[in-house]
Amino acid sequence: SALLAAAPPPDYKTVSTKFIETYLNRSKDQSGAFENTSDWFTEDLRKLMAGYIKARELDIQAHPKEMPNPSIEEKISIFWDLPSYVEFLNSEISGESATVTLLCTWGKETDYPGDKKRFSLFFNRTAKGWKIDNIISISEGTESNLRKELSRPK
């Protein structure tokens, strides 16, 4: 009997495509998305995410009548209103890291019709393949940096 070779770990472009389908596609239901995708992120970023999730749960318990902080899925998606279209602008690899830059465009049925914003996924190569280590969007001089936002004390 032939030995089955283990499937190669997904490369950063494959992970980027799955990320778009899961977190940025307007038609997708995000329920449980993070539970199903946590292995796409570096161990370090997952620790920050776990801390954010725990702090959010405690905050909801302490202040049940107040509007809660965004869910981890909303934080990962960065934008309040998801884009209508997402396209790959470019990808760069440098040693053990890679960056994928996306262009998000909002259509008529959104809060930001006609807006376009760049969005970058930063990857590190690990023993288990490429993992997302940060997500950054810069728009009109304002930076949305997932790592910084998850590290911020509440």
DSSP file with accessible surface (Angstrom, degrees, kcal/mol):
  #  RESIDUE AA STRUCTURE BP1 BP2  ACC     N-H-->O    O-->H-N    N-H-->O    O-->H-N    TCO  KAPPA ALPHA  PHI   PSI    X-CA   Y-CA   Z-CA
    1    1 A S              0   0  168      0, 0.0     2,-0.2     0, 0.0     0, 0.0   0.000 360.0 360.0 360.0 138.2    0.0    0.0    0.0
    2    2 A A        -     0   0   93      1,-0.1     2,-0.3     0, 0.0     0, 0.0  -0.469 360.0-117.3 -75.5 140.1    1.3    3.5   -0.9
    3    3 A L        -     0   0  171     -2,-0.2     2,-0.5     1,-0.0    -1,-0.1  -0.632  26.2-127.3 -75.3 134.8    2.0    5.8    1.9
    4    4 A L        -     0   0  172     -2,-0.3     2,-0.2     1,-0.0     3,-0.1  -0.727  21.4-132.7 -84.6 124.2   -0.2    8.9    1.8
    5    5 A A        -     0   0   95     -2,-0.5     2,-0.1     1,-0.1    -1,-0.0  -0.529  27.2-105.9 -73.6 141.4    1.9   12.1    1.9
    6    6 A A        -     0   0   94     -2,-0.2    -1,-0.1     1,-0.1     0, 0.0  -0.437  42.8-100.4 -64.9 141.7    0.7   14.7    4.4
    7    7 A A        -     0   0   88      1,-0.1    -1,-0.1    -2,-0.1    -3,-0.0  -0.398  42.9-108.5 -62.1 137.0   -0.9   17.6    2.7
    8    8 A P        -     0   0  110      0, 0.0    -1,-0.1     0, 0.0     3,-0.1  -0.372  40.6 -97.0 -65.3 148.9    1.5   20.5    2.4
    9    9 A P        -     0   0   76      0, 0.0   120,-0.1     0, 0.0   119,-0.0  -0.364  49.9 -95.6 -63.9 147.1    0.6   23.4    4.7
   10   10 A P        -     0   0   56      0, 0.0   120,-1.1     0, 0.0     2,-0.1  -0.350  39.2-125.2 -64.1 144.0   -1.3   26.1    2.9
   11   11 A D     >  -     0   0   70    118,-0.1     4,-2.2    -3,-0.1     5,-0.2  -0.332  30.5 -96.9 -82.3 174.1    0.7   29.0    1.6
   12   12 A Y  H  > S+     0   0   23      1,-0.2     4,-2.4     2,-0.2     5,-0.1   0.838 123.1  55.1 -65.4 -29.1    0.0   32.6    2.4
   13   13 A K  H  > S+     0   0   99      2,-0.2     4,-2.2     1,-0.2    -1,-0.2   0.911 108.5  48.4 -70.2 -38.3   -2.0   33.2   -0.7
   14   14 A T  H  > S+     0   0   60      2,-0.2     4,-2.4    -3,-0.2    -2,-0.2   0.935 112.7  47.9 -63.9 -46.0   -4.3   30.3    0.0
   15   15 A V  H  X S+     0   0    3     -4,-2.2     4,-2.8     1,-0.2    -2,-0.2   0.915 109.8  54.0 -62.1 -39.9   -4.8   31.5    3.6
   16   16 A S  H  X S+     0   0    0     -4,-2.4     4,-2.5     2,-0.2    -1,-0.2   0.922 108.4  48.6 -60.4 -43.8   -5.5   35.0    2.2
   17   17 A T  H  X S+     0   0   55     -4,-2.2     4,-2.4     1,-0.2    -1,-0.2   0.936 113.1  46.8 -62.8 -44.6   -8.2   33.7   -0.1
   18   18 A K  H  X S+     0   0   83     -4,-2.4     4,-2.2     1,-0.2     5,-0.2   0.890 110.1  54.5 -64.1 -38.8   -9.8   31.7    2.8
   19   19 A F  H  X>S+     0   0    0     -4,-2.8     4,-3.4     2,-0.2     5,-0.7   0.938 109.0  47.3 -59.8 -47.8   -9.6   34.8    5.0
   20   20 A I  I  X>S+     0   0   26     -4,-2.5     4,-1.6     1,-0.2     5,-1.3   0.944 112.5  49.5 -58.8 -47.5  -11.4   37.0    2.4
   21   21 A E  I  <5S+     0   0   97     -4,-2.4    -1,-0.2    -5,-0.2    -2,-0.2   0.860 120.6  35.9 -61.8 -34.8  -14.1   34.3    2.0
   22   22 A T  I  <5S+     0   0   36     -4,-2.2    -2,-0.2    -5,-0.2    -1,-0.2   0.905 131.5  20.1 -86.9 -45.0  -14.6   34.0    5.8
   23   23 A Y  I  <5S+     0   0    0     -4,-3.4    -3,-0.2    -5,-0.2    -2,-0.1   0.690 128.6  34.0-105.2 -21.2  -14.1   37.5    7.2
   24   24 A L  I  <<S+     0   0    1     -4,-1.6     2,-0.6    -5,-0.7    -3,-0.2   0.553  83.1 105.4-115.0  -9.7  -14.6   40.0    4.3
   25   25 A N    > < -     0   0   54     -5,-1.3     3,-1.8     1,-0.2    59,-0.1  -0.617  61.0-147.8 -78.2 120.6  -17.3   38.5    2.1
   26   26 A R  T 3  S+     0   0   96     -2,-0.6    -1,-0.2    57,-0.5    56,-0.1   0.761  93.8  55.3 -58.3 -29.4  -20.6   40.4    2.7
   27   27 A S  T 3  S+     0   0   96      2,-0.1    -1,-0.3    -3,-0.0     2,-0.2   0.547  87.6 102.7 -86.1  -4.0  -22.7   37.3    2.1
   28   28 A K    <   -     0   0  101     -3,-1.8     2,-0.6    -7,-0.1    -6,-0.0  -0.525  68.8-132.2 -85.7 146.5  -21.0   35.1    4.7
   29   29 A D        -     0   0  127     -2,-0.2    -2,-0.1     1,-0.1    -1,-0.0  -0.845  16.1-162.3 -89.9 121.9  -22.4   34.3    8.1
   30   30 A Q    >   +     0   0   40     -2,-0.6     3,-2.6     2,-0.1     4,-0.3   0.401  40.0 135.8 -89.2   4.6  -19.5   34.9   10.6
   31   31 A S  T 3  S-     0   0   84      1,-0.3    -2,-0.1     2,-0.1     0, 0.0  -0.306  85.2  -2.6 -59.1 126.7  -21.0   32.8   13.5
   32   32 A G  T 3> S+     0   0   26      1,-0.1     4,-1.7     3,-0.1    -1,-0.3   0.581  92.1 136.3  72.8   8.7  -18.3   30.7   15.0
   33   33 A A  H <>  +     0   0    5     -3,-2.6     4,-1.0     1,-0.2     3,-0.2   0.919  69.2  47.7 -57.7 -46.1  -15.8   32.0   12.4
   34   34 A F  H >> S+     0   0   25     -4,-0.3     4,-1.4     1,-0.2     3,-0.8   0.919 108.1  54.9 -65.0 -40.9  -12.9   32.5   14.8
   35   35 A E  H 34 S+     0   0  156      1,-0.3    -1,-0.2     2,-0.2    -2,-0.2   0.883 113.6  43.3 -56.8 -36.9  -13.3   29.1   16.4
   36   36 A N  H 3< S+     0   0  124     -4,-1.7    -1,-0.3    -3,-0.2    -2,-0.2   0.623 123.2  35.2 -84.0 -14.4  -13.0   27.5   13.0
   37   37 A T  H X< S+     0   0    5     -4,-1.0     3,-2.7    -3,-0.8     4,-0.3   0.339  75.1 111.5-123.0   6.5  -10.1   29.6   11.8
   38   38 A S  G >< S+     0   0   38     -4,-1.4     3,-1.6     1,-0.3    -3,-0.1   0.800  73.0  65.9 -59.1 -25.6   -7.9   30.3   14.8
   39   39 A D  G 3  S+     0   0   85      1,-0.3    -1,-0.3    -4,-0.2    -2,-0.1   0.564  86.0  72.6 -74.8  -2.2   -5.1   28.1   13.4
   40   40 A W  G <  S+     0   0   32     -3,-2.7    92,-3.3    91,-0.1     2,-0.3   0.617  91.5  72.3 -78.8 -13.1   -4.7   30.7   10.6
   41   41 A F  B <  S-a  132   0A   0     -3,-1.6    92,-0.2    90,-0.3    82,-0.1  -0.747  91.6-100.6-108.5 152.7   -3.1   33.0   13.1
   42   42 A T     >  -     0   0    9     90,-2.6     4,-2.7    -2,-0.3     5,-0.2  -0.240  35.2-112.4 -64.5 157.9    0.3   33.0   14.8
   43   43 A E  H  > S+     0   0  121      1,-0.2     4,-2.0     2,-0.2     5,-0.1   0.904 118.2  53.1 -58.2 -41.5    0.5   31.7   18.3
   44   44 A D  H  > S+     0   0   89      1,-0.2     4,-1.7     2,-0.2    -1,-0.2   0.929 110.8  45.0 -62.3 -45.5    1.4   35.2   19.5
   45   45 A L  H  > S+     0   0    0      1,-0.2     4,-2.5     2,-0.2    -1,-0.2   0.906 109.7  56.2 -67.9 -36.7   -1.6   36.8   17.8
   46   46 A R  H  X S+     0   0   78     -4,-2.7     4,-2.9     1,-0.2    -1,-0.2   0.882 104.4  53.6 -61.5 -37.4   -3.9   34.0   19.1
   47   47 A K  H  X S+     0   0  133     -4,-2.0     4,-2.2     2,-0.2    -1,-0.2   0.922 109.3  47.6 -63.1 -43.4   -2.8   34.8   22.6
   48   48 A L  H  X S+     0   0   39     -4,-1.7     4,-2.2     2,-0.2    -2,-0.2   0.915 113.2  49.2 -61.3 -42.0   -3.8   38.5   22.1
   49   49 A M  H  X S+     0   0    0     -4,-2.5     4,-2.8     2,-0.2    -2,-0.2   0.915 109.4  51.0 -63.9 -43.6   -7.1   37.4   20.6
   50   50 A A  H  X S+     0   0   55     -4,-2.9     4,-2.5     1,-0.2    -1,-0.2   0.905 110.3  50.1 -61.7 -40.8   -7.8   35.1   23.5
   51   51 A G  H  X S+     0   0   42     -4,-2.2     4,-2.6     2,-0.2    -1,-0.2   0.913 111.4  48.6 -63.3 -41.2   -7.1   37.9   26.0
   52   52 A Y  H  X S+     0   0    6     -4,-2.2     4,-2.7     2,-0.2    -2,-0.2   0.931 111.1  50.0 -64.0 -45.5   -9.4   40.2   24.1
   53   53 A I  H  X S+     0   0   44     -4,-2.8     4,-2.4     2,-0.2    -2,-0.2   0.934 113.1  46.4 -60.0 -45.1  -12.2   37.6   24.0
   54   54 A K  H  X S+     0   0  132     -4,-2.5     4,-2.4     2,-0.2     5,-0.2   0.938 113.2  48.2 -64.6 -45.5  -11.9   37.0   27.7
   55   55 A A  H  X S+     0   0   36     -4,-2.6     4,-2.4     1,-0.2    -1,-0.2   0.906 111.7  51.0 -62.6 -38.6  -11.9   40.7   28.6
   56   56 A R  H  X S+     0   0   56     -4,-2.7     4,-2.5     2,-0.2    -1,-0.2   0.922 109.7  49.6 -65.1 -43.3  -14.9   41.2   26.3
   57   57 A E  H  X S+     0   0  103     -4,-2.4     4,-2.2     1,-0.2    -2,-0.2   0.920 112.3  47.5 -62.0 -43.5  -16.8   38.4   28.1
   58   58 A L  H  X S+     0   0   97     -4,-2.4     4,-2.5     1,-0.2    -1,-0.2   0.900 111.8  50.8 -64.0 -40.2  -16.0   39.8   31.5
   59   59 A D  H  X S+     0   0   50     -4,-2.4     4,-2.3     2,-0.2    -2,-0.2   0.898 109.0  51.0 -64.3 -41.0  -17.0   43.3   30.3
   60   60 A I  H  < S+     0   0   62     -4,-2.5    -2,-0.2     2,-0.2    -1,-0.2   0.918 112.1  47.4 -63.6 -41.1  -20.4   42.0   29.0
   61   61 A Q  H  < S+     0   0  142     -4,-2.2    -2,-0.2     1,-0.2    -1,-0.2   0.913 115.4  45.2 -65.1 -41.0  -21.0   40.3   32.4
   62   62 A A  H  < S+     0   0   67     -4,-2.5    -2,-0.2     1,-0.3    -1,-0.2   0.811 128.3  26.0 -73.3 -30.9  -20.1   43.4   34.3
   63   63 A H    ><  +     0   0   81     -4,-2.3     3,-1.4    -5,-0.2    -1,-0.3  -0.524  68.9 163.4-132.3  66.3  -22.1   45.8   32.1
   64   64 A P  T 3  S+     0   0   99      0, 0.0    -1,-0.1     0, 0.0    -2,-0.1   0.744  75.4  51.9 -63.2 -23.2  -24.9   43.7   30.5
   65   65 A K  T 3  S+     0   0  203      2,-0.1     2,-0.2    -5,-0.0    -5,-0.1   0.614  94.5  87.3 -90.2 -10.3  -27.0   46.7   29.5
   66   66 A E  S <  S-     0   0  121     -3,-1.4    -3,-0.1    -6,-0.2     0, 0.0  -0.542  92.6 -95.4 -88.6 155.7  -24.2   48.5   27.6
   67   67 A M        -     0   0  172     -2,-0.2    -1,-0.1     1,-0.1    -2,-0.1  -0.513  49.8-126.4 -64.9 124.7  -23.2   48.0   24.0
   68   68 A P        -     0   0   53      0, 0.0     3,-0.1     0, 0.0    -1,-0.1  -0.297  24.2 -94.5 -73.4 161.0  -20.4   45.4   24.0
   69   69 A N        -     0   0   59      1,-0.1    -9,-0.0   -13,-0.1   -10,-0.0  -0.280  63.9 -74.5 -60.1 159.9  -17.0   45.9   22.4
   70   70 A P        -     0   0   28      0, 0.0    -1,-0.1     0, 0.0   -14,-0.1  -0.202  54.4-105.4 -58.2 150.5  -16.9   44.4   18.9
   71   71 A S     >  -     0   0   22     -3,-0.1     4,-2.3     1,-0.1     5,-0.2  -0.238  33.1-104.2 -67.4 166.1  -16.7   40.7   18.6
   72   72 A I  H  > S+     0   0   11      1,-0.2     4,-2.7     2,-0.2     5,-0.2   0.895 124.4  55.4 -62.6 -35.2  -13.3   39.1   17.7
   73   73 A E  H  > S+     0   0   29      1,-0.2     4,-2.1     2,-0.2    -1,-0.2   0.916 108.2  47.8 -62.6 -40.6  -14.7   38.5   14.2
   74   74 A E  H  > S+     0   0   93      2,-0.2     4,-0.9     1,-0.2    -1,-0.2   0.889 111.7  50.3 -66.6 -38.8  -15.6   42.2   13.9
   75   75 A K  H >< S+     0   0   31     -4,-2.3     3,-0.6     1,-0.2    -2,-0.2   0.921 111.1  48.6 -64.1 -42.4  -12.1   43.1   15.1
   76   76 A I  H 3< S+     0   0    0     -4,-2.7    -2,-0.2     1,-0.2    -1,-0.2   0.887 109.9  51.6 -65.0 -38.6  -10.4   40.8   12.6
   77   77 A S  H 3< S-     0   0    2     -4,-2.1     2,-3.0    -5,-0.2    -1,-0.2   0.672  89.0-163.8 -72.1 -18.2  -12.6   42.2    9.8
   78   78 A I    <<  +     0   0   28     -4,-0.9     2,-0.3    -3,-0.6    -1,-0.2  -0.160  55.8  90.7  65.9 -46.6  -11.5   45.7   10.8
   79   79 A F        -     0   0   22     -2,-3.0     3,-0.1     1,-0.1    -2,-0.1  -0.583  68.3-145.1 -86.8 141.1  -14.2   47.5    8.9
   80   80 A W  S    S+     0   0  205     -2,-0.3     2,-0.5     1,-0.2    -1,-0.1   0.911  97.7  35.9 -63.2 -44.0  -17.6   48.4   10.4
   81   81 A D  S    S-     0   0   21     -3,-0.0    -1,-0.2    29,-0.0    29,-0.1  -0.961  96.6-123.5-114.3 122.1  -19.3   47.8    7.1
   82   82 A L        -     0   0   29     -2,-0.5   -58,-0.1    -3,-0.1   -57,-0.1  -0.289  30.9-104.5 -67.0 148.7  -17.8   45.0    5.0
   83   83 A P        -     0   0    1      0, 0.0   -57,-0.5     0, 0.0    23,-0.2  -0.264  12.0-137.7 -70.2 158.4  -16.6   45.7    1.5
   84   84 A S  S    S+     0   0   39     21,-1.9     2,-0.3     1,-0.2    22,-0.2   0.803  88.7  21.2 -80.8 -34.0  -18.6   44.8   -1.6
   85   85 A Y  E     -B  105   0A 154     20,-2.2    20,-2.5   -60,-0.1     2,-0.4  -0.991  61.3-168.1-138.2 144.9  -15.5   43.6   -3.5
   86   86 A V  E     +B  104   0A  37     -2,-0.3     2,-0.3    18,-0.2    18,-0.2  -1.000  12.5 178.8-132.5 129.6  -12.0   42.5   -2.4
   87   87 A E  E     -B  103   0A  95     16,-2.1    16,-2.8    -2,-0.4     2,-0.4  -0.969  32.3-111.9-130.8 151.1   -9.1   42.1   -4.9
   88   88 A F  E     +B  102   0A  91     -2,-0.3    14,-0.2    14,-0.2     3,-0.1  -0.653  28.7 178.4 -77.0 126.2   -5.5   41.2   -4.5
   89   89 A L  E     -     0   0A  66     12,-3.0     2,-0.3    -2,-0.4    13,-0.2   0.860  61.1 -41.9 -90.2 -52.1   -3.2   44.1   -5.3
   90   90 A N  E     -B  101   0A  70     11,-1.4    11,-3.0     2,-0.0    -1,-0.4  -0.986  43.8-141.4-165.1 170.2    0.1   42.3   -4.6
   91   91 A S  E     -B  100   0A  38     -2,-0.3     2,-0.4     9,-0.2     9,-0.2  -0.992  14.0-168.0-142.5 142.6    2.0   40.0   -2.4
   92   92 A E  E     -B   99   0A 122      7,-2.6     7,-2.6    -2,-0.3     2,-0.4  -0.991   4.8-159.3-131.3 141.0    5.6   40.1   -1.3
   93   93 A I  E     +B   98   0A  90     -2,-0.4     2,-0.3     5,-0.2     5,-0.2  -0.961  11.3 175.0-121.3 136.5    7.8   37.5    0.4
   94   94 A S  E >   -B   97   0A  89      3,-3.2     3,-1.9    -2,-0.4     2,-0.3  -0.838  60.4 -64.4-142.1 100.2   10.9   38.3    2.4
   95   95 A G  T 3  S-     0   0   53     -2,-0.3    -1,-0.1     1,-0.3     0, 0.0  -0.391 121.3  -5.0  62.3-117.4   12.6   35.4    4.1
   96   96 A E  T 3  S+     0   0  121     -2,-0.3    29,-3.1    -3,-0.1     2,-0.3   0.228 126.7  67.9 -95.3  11.0   10.2   34.1    6.8
   97   97 A S  E <   -BC  94 124A  49     -3,-1.9    -3,-3.2    27,-0.2     2,-0.3  -0.932  54.8-174.5-131.2 157.8    7.6   36.8    6.3
   98   98 A A  E     -BC  93 123A   2     25,-1.8    25,-3.4    -2,-0.3     2,-0.4  -0.982  10.2-152.5-146.2 152.5    5.1   37.8    3.6
   99   99 A T  E     -BC  92 122A  35     -7,-2.6    -7,-2.6    -2,-0.3     2,-0.5  -0.999   3.5-165.3-129.3 132.6    2.6   40.6    3.0
  100  100 A V  E     -BC  91 121A   0     21,-2.5    21,-2.7    -2,-0.4     2,-0.5  -0.984  10.3-157.5-116.2 123.5   -0.5   40.4    1.0
  101  101 A T  E     -BC  90 120A  15    -11,-3.0   -12,-3.0    -2,-0.5   -11,-1.4  -0.896  11.1-171.6-106.0 129.8   -2.1   43.7    0.1
  102  102 A L  E     -BC  88 119A   0     17,-3.5    17,-2.1    -2,-0.5     2,-0.5  -0.842  17.5-140.6-116.3 153.3   -5.8   43.8   -0.8
  103  103 A L  E     -BC  87 118A  27    -16,-2.8   -16,-2.1    -2,-0.3     2,-0.4  -0.978  17.2-161.1-115.6 121.2   -8.0   46.5   -2.1
  104  104 A C  E     -BC  86 117A   0     13,-3.2    13,-2.4    -2,-0.5     2,-0.4  -0.872   6.4-169.7-103.2 134.8  -11.5   46.7   -0.7
  105  105 A T  E     -BC  85 116A  18    -20,-2.5   -20,-2.2    -2,-0.4   -21,-1.9  -0.982  11.3-145.4-127.0 136.3  -14.2   48.6   -2.5
  106  106 A W        -     0   0    2      9,-2.4     8,-2.5    -2,-0.4     2,-0.1  -0.862  16.9-157.8-104.4 135.0  -17.7   49.5   -1.2
  107  107 A G    >   -     0   0   16     -2,-0.4     3,-0.9     6,-0.2     5,-0.2  -0.132  39.5 -72.7 -97.5-165.6  -20.7   49.5   -3.5
  108  108 A K  T 3  S+     0   0  187      1,-0.3     2,-0.3     5,-0.1    -2,-0.0   0.829 121.5  58.5 -61.5 -40.1  -24.1   51.2   -3.4
  109  109 A E  T 3  S+     0   0  175      3,-0.1    -1,-0.3     2,-0.0     2,-0.2  -0.019  96.0  84.5 -86.2  33.7  -25.8   49.1   -0.7
  110  110 A T  S <  S-     0   0   16     -3,-0.9    -4,-0.0    -2,-0.3   -29,-0.0  -0.760  87.8-109.8-127.9 173.2  -23.1   50.0    1.9
  111  111 A D  S    S+     0   0  120     -2,-0.2    -3,-0.1     1,-0.2    -2,-0.0   0.636 116.5  41.9 -74.5 -17.3  -22.3   52.8    4.4
  112  112 A Y  S >  S-     0   0   66     -5,-0.2     3,-2.3     3,-0.1    -6,-0.3  -0.393  78.6-171.8-128.4  56.0  -19.4   53.9    2.3
  113  113 A P  T 3  S+     0   0   78      0, 0.0    -6,-0.2     0, 0.0    -5,-0.1  -0.253  76.1   9.9 -57.2 129.1  -20.5   53.8   -1.4
  114  114 A G  T 3  S+     0   0   60     -8,-2.5    -7,-0.1     1,-0.3     2,-0.1   0.258  93.8 136.1  88.9 -11.4  -17.5   54.4   -3.7
  115  115 A D    <   -     0   0   56     -3,-2.3    -9,-2.4    -8,-0.2     2,-0.4  -0.396  33.9-166.6 -70.6 148.2  -14.9   54.1   -1.0
  116  116 A K  E     +C  105   0A 133    -11,-0.2     2,-0.4    -3,-0.1   -11,-0.2  -0.999   8.4 178.4-133.4 134.0  -11.7   52.1   -1.6
  117  117 A K  E     -C  104   0A  33    -13,-2.4   -13,-3.2    -2,-0.4     2,-0.2  -1.000  24.7-128.5-138.6 141.7   -9.3   51.1    1.1
  118  118 A R  E     -CD 103 138A 146     20,-0.5    20,-0.6    -2,-0.4     2,-0.4  -0.617  25.0-173.6 -84.7 151.6   -6.0   49.1    1.2
  119  119 A F  E     -CD 102 137A   0    -17,-2.1   -17,-3.5    -2,-0.2     2,-0.4  -0.995   5.9-157.1-148.7 127.7   -5.8   46.3    3.7
  120  120 A S  E     -CD 101 136A  22     16,-3.2    16,-2.3    -2,-0.4     2,-0.5  -0.958   7.8-157.3-120.8 136.2   -2.7   44.2    4.4
  121  121 A L  E     -CD 100 135A   0    -21,-2.7   -21,-2.5    -2,-0.4     2,-0.5  -0.938  15.3-154.6-103.6 125.4   -2.3   40.7    5.9
  122  122 A F  E     -CD  99 134A  65     12,-2.8    11,-3.9    -2,-0.5    12,-1.4  -0.913  14.2-166.7-105.9 126.3    1.1   40.2    7.4
  123  123 A F  E     -CD  98 132A   1    -25,-3.4   -25,-1.8    -2,-0.5     2,-0.4  -0.835  14.2-159.9-114.1 150.7    2.3   36.6    7.6
  124  124 A N  E     -CD  97 131A  59      7,-2.5     7,-2.6    -2,-0.3     2,-0.5  -0.972  25.7-123.5-121.4 142.2    5.1   34.7    9.4
  125  125 A R  E     + D   0 130A 105    -29,-3.1     2,-0.2    -2,-0.4     5,-0.2  -0.734  38.9 176.3 -83.4 127.0    6.3   31.3    8.2
  126  126 A T  E >   - D   0 129A  55      3,-2.0     3,-1.9    -2,-0.5   -84,-0.0  -0.715  49.5 -92.7-120.4 177.1    6.1   28.8   11.1
  127  127 A A  T 3  S+     0   0  114      1,-0.3     3,-0.1    -2,-0.2    -2,-0.0   0.773 128.5  49.8 -61.6 -23.4    6.7   25.1   11.4
  128  128 A K  T 3  S-     0   0  161      1,-0.4    -1,-0.3  -119,-0.0     2,-0.2   0.098 124.0 -93.7-104.0  20.5    3.0   24.6   10.6
  129  129 A G  E <  S- D   0 126A   7     -3,-1.9    -3,-2.0  -120,-0.1    -1,-0.4  -0.501  72.5 -16.6 102.1-171.7    3.0   26.8    7.5
  130  130 A W  E     - D   0 125A  21   -120,-1.1     2,-0.4    -5,-0.2    -5,-0.2  -0.543  62.0-173.3 -75.6 132.8    2.2   30.5    6.9
  131  131 A K  E     - D   0 124A  26     -7,-2.6    -7,-2.5    -2,-0.3     2,-0.3  -0.970  29.0-111.9-129.1 142.7    0.2   32.2    9.7
  132  132 A I  E     +aD  41 123A   0    -92,-3.3   -90,-2.6    -2,-0.4    -9,-0.3  -0.567  33.3 174.7 -72.1 127.9   -1.3   35.7    9.9
  133  133 A D  E     -     0   0A  29    -11,-3.9     2,-0.3     1,-0.4   -10,-0.2   0.580  62.9  -1.2-111.6 -16.9    0.6   37.8   12.4
  134  134 A N  E     - D   0 122A  16    -12,-1.4   -12,-2.8    12,-0.1     2,-0.4  -0.967  52.2-148.0-166.4 158.8   -1.1   41.1   11.9
  135  135 A I  E     + D   0 121A   0     -2,-0.3    11,-2.7   -14,-0.2     2,-0.4  -0.996  23.3 178.8-134.1 124.3   -3.8   42.9    9.9
  136  136 A I  E     -ED 145 120A  26    -16,-2.3   -16,-3.2    -2,-0.4     2,-0.4  -0.989  12.6-177.2-133.0 138.1   -3.4   46.6    9.1
  137  137 A S  E     -ED 144 119A   6      7,-2.3     7,-3.4    -2,-0.4     2,-0.5  -1.000   7.7-164.8-129.3 133.2   -5.5   49.1    7.1
  138  138 A I  E     +ED 143 118A 100    -20,-0.6   -20,-0.5    -2,-0.4     2,-0.4  -0.984  15.5 168.0-119.7 123.4   -4.4   52.7    6.5
  139  139 A S  E >   -E  142   0A  23      3,-2.8     3,-2.5    -2,-0.5   -22,-0.1  -0.976  67.3 -17.9-139.9 124.5   -7.0   55.1    5.3
  140  140 A E  T 3  S-     0   0  170     -2,-0.4     3,-0.1     1,-0.3    -1,-0.1   0.896 128.0 -51.4  48.7  43.2   -6.8   58.9    5.2
  141  141 A G  T 3  S+     0   0   75      1,-0.2     2,-0.5     0, 0.0    -1,-0.3   0.412 114.6 117.3  79.7  -3.2   -3.8   58.8    7.6
  142  142 A T  E <   -E  139   0A 101     -3,-2.5    -3,-2.8     2,-0.0     2,-0.4  -0.865  51.8-152.8-101.2 126.6   -5.7   56.7   10.1
  143  143 A E  E     -E  138   0A  82     -2,-0.5     2,-0.6    -5,-0.2    -5,-0.2  -0.829   9.5-162.0-101.2 134.5   -4.2   53.3   10.8
  144  144 A S  E     +E  137   0A  22     -7,-3.4    -7,-2.3    -2,-0.4     2,-0.5  -0.971  17.5 178.5-110.5 111.9   -6.2   50.3   12.0
  145  145 A N  E  >  -E  136   0A  16     -2,-0.6     4,-2.6    -9,-0.2     5,-0.2  -0.959  19.6-158.1-121.7 110.1   -3.7   47.8   13.4
  146  146 A L  H  > S+     0   0    0    -11,-2.7     4,-2.5    -2,-0.5     5,-0.2   0.917  92.2  50.2 -57.2 -47.2   -5.2   44.6   14.8
  147  147 A R  H  > S+     0   0   46    -12,-0.2     4,-1.6     1,-0.2    -1,-0.2   0.926 112.8  46.5 -57.6 -47.5   -2.2   43.8   17.1
  148  148 A K  H  > S+     0   0  121      1,-0.2     4,-1.1     2,-0.2    -1,-0.2   0.912 113.1  49.8 -62.5 -42.6   -2.2   47.3   18.6
  149  149 A E  H  < S+     0   0   38     -4,-2.6     3,-0.2     1,-0.2    -1,-0.2   0.879 112.3  46.4 -65.7 -37.4   -5.9   47.3   19.1
  150  150 A L  H  < S+     0   0   10     -4,-2.5    -1,-0.2    -5,-0.2    -2,-0.2   0.758 112.5  52.0 -75.1 -23.0   -5.9   43.9   20.9
  151  151 A S  H  < S+     0   0   70     -4,-1.6    -1,-0.2    -5,-0.2    -2,-0.2   0.649  84.3 108.6 -84.7 -17.8   -2.9   45.0   23.0
  152  152 A R  S  < S-     0   0  147     -4,-1.1     2,-0.0    -3,-0.2    -3,-0.0  -0.387  76.6-116.7 -63.9 132.0   -4.6   48.2   24.2
  153  153 A P              0   0  121      0, 0.0    -1,-0.1     0, 0.0    -2,-0.1  -0.398 360.0 360.0 -66.6 145.7   -5.6   48.1   27.9
  154  154 A K              0   0  140     -3,-0.1    -3,-0.0    -2,-0.0     0, 0.0  -0.489 360.0 360.0 -78.4 360.0   -9.4   48.3   28.2
